[in-house]
Each structure stands twice: as structure tokens, then as C-alpha cells.
């Protein structure tokens, strides 16, 4: 096993462990605050919410710390972060399914995050994002590509739209804007594809210059 594959395996194991650990914490929270059954309405006291927000921020810092150690430069640190974030989130839901047999459906709603405000949405949405992140990170790590401006802007734009779809979702009416989510997801895919289009274009230009 070469050095790059070893790093990917270590990052994978860390993401799996972190995802399962996250699910265990949420099992405890649900036992305490949702003993009659989980629902998206927040019932956690404000002082505990602040602790939970702090825990979520520390989780992101941990993901970034490992990604920074794994990546050789700024671009690859970002790609490892994307890859690890996706693994962590996927295995969080796998953990909940194994321990609580939850969610009963991929369209079941969940409280996704609390920072800087509450994020809500059907479980399917973050799962799609996580799978995209894993594919995105892996492709860019193996292709040894560096981040360029087009990739950065489309990726950020997609992320902002998906974030908007989560924070504007109406958990009481179970109203989620799949249109905004789809456009955001599309921009992230464009961000991933744009690099290869540019690479092909540059290769053709070089061939023409050689002729």
C-alpha cells in the first residue's frame, strides 16, 4: 500500500469512528430529551443547546485538523476535508440506523446542525451531499488537482445554496425546497467537472501548438 492510500485509509477510519461516536452522543441526547420519540421540534434547554453548538464547532475543527495533517498543500487539505466530512456524516446516519433503527425512511426529517442557526431537512438531502463530497474529495485527491477560481466559486455557490435550503426549511410543515438544493448540488458537480473540462481543453491546445 502506497503512502497516499495509507493516508486515505487512516482518514477513512477516523471518519467512520467519528461518525459512530457522533451517533452515540445523539442516542444519549434523544434518551434524555426525546424519551417519547424523536421529532424535529427543539426541546433541549438553551444552556444545553449552547453546549451542543460548542460540540458541533469542535467536531468541524477536528475534521479540519486531520485534513490539514493529511493534505500536502492548501488545495489538498480542502479535498481531504470534503472527503472526511462526507464519511463522517454518512456513518453518523449508519450508526443511528444500527443502534436505533432510525431513520425509518430516507425522507424522514432531522435536525441537521445548530450553528449558526438550526438546519432542518429530510435525511436524503445530507446523505446526497455526503456521497457527493466523498466522490469529489477522492477524485481530486487521486487526480492530484489543485483548486482554481472557477472550481472555488462554483463550489462555494453550491454550498451556499444548499446551506440556504437547510436553514430556510420549515420543520413544522415539513416544507423543504428541493429546487434550491438541486441547483446547489448541480453547482458542486459543475465545480468537480469544470476541472476536467479545463484539463481537456488545455491538452487539446497543447496538441494544436505542437502541430
N, C-alpha and C positions, 0 to 999 in steps of 0.2 A: 504494500500500500504506500503510495507516494505521499509527500508532505501535505499537498492540497487536500487529498482525500481524507487524510488523517484529521485535518482541521475541520473539514465538513462533518465528519463523523462525531467529533467531540462537540461541535456546536449543535448537531442534531440531538445528541444525548442530553446536553444541557437544556435544550428547548423542550424535550419530552419530559424531563424531570421537573422543570419549572412549570409546565402546563399542568401536570398531575398535582403538584404542590398547590397551585392556584385553585384547582378544583376541590381539593381537600379543605382549604380555607373557606371556600364558598359553601361547602357542605355544613361546616360548623355555623356559619352565619345564618343559613336557612333553618337549621335546627333551633337556633336561638330566636330569630326574628320572624320566621315564616313557618312556625310549627304546625299551622293549619293548612299549609300548602303555599307554594311559591306563586307570587303574582308580581307584575311589574310596578305596582304602586309601592313607593318607598315608605317603609315603616321604621327604618333604622334611625335612632335618635341622632340629633345634629352633631353631638360631640363624637359619636362613633363614626358618623359619616366623614368627619374630618380625618379621623384615623385611617379610615378606609381609603380616602383620597390620597393620604400620605403613602399608604402601602402601594397604591397603583403607580404613583410617581416613582417610588423606589424600584418597582418592577421594571419600568421603562429604563431607568438608569442602569439596572443590572444587565438588561438586554444590550444596551449601548456599550457598556463596559466590555462585555465578552466580544461584541462585534469589533470594537476598537482593537482588541488584542489579536483577533483573527485576521483583520484586513491589513494589507501591506501599504495601502495609500488611502486617501480620503474617499475616492470612489468605491473602492472595495470594502471599506468599513461600512459604507451605506448599503452596499449589496448584501453583506453579511447581516446587517441589522434587519433588512427586509426579509431575508431568508429565515432568520431566527424568530422574528416576530410572528411570521406565519406559522411556524412549527409550534411555538408556544400557544397560540390561540387555538389551533386545531386540537391539540392534545388536552387543552383545558376542557373542551366540549366532549372529547372522548372520555376523559376522566369522569365528568358528570354523568355521562351515559352509563359507564360501567358501575359507578357507585350508586347512583340514584335512579337509573333508567330514565334520565331526563336529558334533553327534551323529548316529549312524546312524538313530536313532529319537527321537521326542519323549518316549518313555518311558525313554530311556537315563538312567542315574543320573549325577549330577555332584556335585562338592564346590562348594557354592554360596557359602560365606563362612566366615571363620575367627574372626570377632570377635562376641561374647566367647568363643565356642567353635565347634566345627565344625558347619556346616549341611550337610545332605545332602538329596537328593530327586531325583525324576525331573525332567528338563528341562521337561516340560509344566507343572509347578507354578509355577516362577518366570516362565515365559512368560505364563501366565494372569494372574498378579499384575501383571506389567508392562503388559499390554494394559489391564487394569482401571485401573491408575494413569494411563496416558496418557489414557483416556477421562474419568476422574474429574477430572484436572487441567484438561483442555481445557474440559469442560462448565462447571466452576466459574469458570474464568478468563473465558470468554465471557459467562457469565450475571452476572458481577460480584457473586457471592455472597460473604458473609463467613461465617467459621466460627462455628457456635453450639455450645452444650453437648451437645445430642443428637448432632450430627454428630461432634463430637470424641470422645465416649465410645464410640459405635458403631465409629468408625474405628479408635480405639486398641484396642478389644476385638478387632476383627477382625485387626488387625496382630499382636497378642499371640498369638492362636490360630494364625495362620499361622507365626509365628516358632517356636512350640512344636512344630508339625508338622515343621519342618525340623531342629530341634536334638534331637528325640527319634527321628528316623528311624534305622532300623538298616541301615546301608550294607552290612554283611556278609550279611545275609539278604534284602536288598532289600525291606525291610518299611516301607512308608510309610503313614501314617494319613490317607487321603483324607477321612475323615469330619471330623476336626478342621479340615483345610484347607478343606473345603466350608463349614463353619459360619463360619470366619473370613472367607472370601471373601463369604459371604452378608451378614455384618455390614458389610463395607466397602461393598457395594452398597446396603444399607439406609442407611448413612451418606450416600451420594450421593443417594438417593431422598428421604430424610427432609426435606431442604431444600426440595424442590419440593412435597411434601405440605403442609408448613407454609406455604409461599408461597400455595398454592391456598386453604388454609383461611383465611388472613388476607385474601385477596381477597374470598372469599365473605362474611366477617364485615363487611368494609367496605361491600360492596354491601347487606347487610341493614341496616346502620346508616344508609345513605343512603335506603333505603326508609322 
